[in-house]
Amino acid sequence: MIKIGADELILWLRKNGKAINVPNDEIHGLGVKIKRTIEELGGHLVEESYECYWANDDNDKNIGQYNLPQTAAQYQIEEKQLFALYNELNKW
């Protein structure tokens, strides 16, 4: 099992032009979709709200609802499921 944060997955999505104009945390947002996907792959939540370390300032232009989150859930998932996880994210 490895620990992976929704923040890492959101960064990957944003850097790769996926899930454009999808918010991080609303009812249909990335956090909910990520949680559902990880659970479907046999992973589970280990921490609900973990502080992210992207920037030095809360007003940084890269932090926000449609950019990178200030806090994110942390999950555990089997390493062998990472390919399936990123394959699913790539479809978003």
C-alpha positions as CSV (number, residue, x, y, z in Angstrom):
1,M,0.0,0.0,0.0
2,I,1.1,3.5,-0.7
3,K,-0.2,6.8,0.5
4,I,-1.3,9.3,-2.1
5,G,-3.0,12.6,-1.7
6,A,-5.9,14.1,-3.7
7,D,-3.6,17.1,-4.0
8,E,-1.1,15.2,-6.0
9,L,-3.8,13.9,-8.3
10,I,-5.3,17.4,-8.7
11,L,-1.9,18.7,-9.6
12,W,-1.5,16.0,-12.3
13,L,-4.9,16.8,-13.7
14,R,-4.2,20.6,-13.8
15,K,-0.8,20.1,-15.3
16,N,-2.1,17.9,-18.0
17,G,-5.1,20.0,-19.0
18,K,-7.7,17.5,-17.6
19,A,-10.9,18.4,-15.7
20,I,-10.8,22.0,-16.9
21,N,-13.3,24.3,-15.1
22,V,-14.1,21.5,-12.6
23,P,-13.9,22.8,-9.1
24,N,-11.9,21.0,-6.4
25,D,-14.5,20.4,-3.7
26,E,-18.1,20.9,-4.7
27,I,-20.6,18.0,-4.9
28,H,-19.4,17.0,-8.4
29,G,-15.9,18.3,-7.9
30,L,-12.6,16.6,-8.2
31,G,-12.3,15.6,-4.6
32,V,-15.5,13.6,-4.7
33,K,-14.6,12.0,-8.0
34,I,-11.1,11.1,-6.8
35,K,-12.5,9.6,-3.6
36,R,-15.0,7.5,-5.6
37,T,-12.3,6.3,-8.1
38,I,-9.8,5.3,-5.4
39,E,-12.5,3.4,-3.4
40,E,-13.6,1.6,-6.6
41,L,-9.9,0.5,-7.0
42,G,-9.9,-0.9,-3.4
43,G,-8.2,2.1,-1.8
44,H,-9.4,3.9,1.3
45,L,-9.3,7.3,3.1
46,V,-6.7,7.7,5.8
47,E,-7.0,11.5,6.4
48,E,-9.8,13.8,5.5
49,S,-8.0,17.2,5.4
50,Y,-4.2,17.4,5.1
51,E,-2.4,20.7,4.6
52,C,-0.9,21.1,1.1
53,Y,2.6,22.7,0.6
54,W,2.3,24.4,-2.8
55,A,3.1,28.0,-2.0
56,N,4.3,30.5,0.6
57,D,1.3,32.7,0.5
58,D,-2.4,31.9,0.9
59,N,-3.1,34.4,-1.8
60,D,-0.9,32.7,-4.3
61,K,-2.4,32.7,-7.8
62,N,-2.0,28.9,-8.1
63,I,-4.2,28.2,-5.1
64,G,-8.0,28.2,-5.5
65,Q,-11.1,26.4,-6.4
66,Y,-10.1,25.8,-10.0
67,N,-6.3,25.5,-9.3
68,L,-4.6,23.7,-6.5
69,P,-6.2,23.0,-3.1
70,Q,-5.0,24.3,0.3
71,T,-6.0,21.0,1.9
72,A,-6.6,17.6,0.5
73,A,-7.7,14.1,1.6
74,Q,-5.0,11.4,1.8
75,Y,-5.6,7.8,0.7
76,Q,-4.0,4.4,0.7
77,I,-4.1,2.3,-2.4
78,E,-2.2,-0.8,-3.6
79,E,0.7,0.2,-5.8
80,K,-0.5,-2.2,-8.6
81,Q,-3.6,0.0,-8.9
82,L,-1.7,3.2,-9.8
83,F,-1.8,2.5,-13.5
84,A,-5.6,2.0,-13.3
85,L,-5.9,5.2,-11.3
86,Y,-4.0,7.4,-13.7
87,N,-5.7,5.7,-16.6
88,E,-9.0,6.8,-15.2
89,L,-7.8,10.3,-14.5
90,N,-6.6,10.6,-18.0
91,K,-10.2,10.3,-19.2
92,W,-11.4,13.3,-17.3
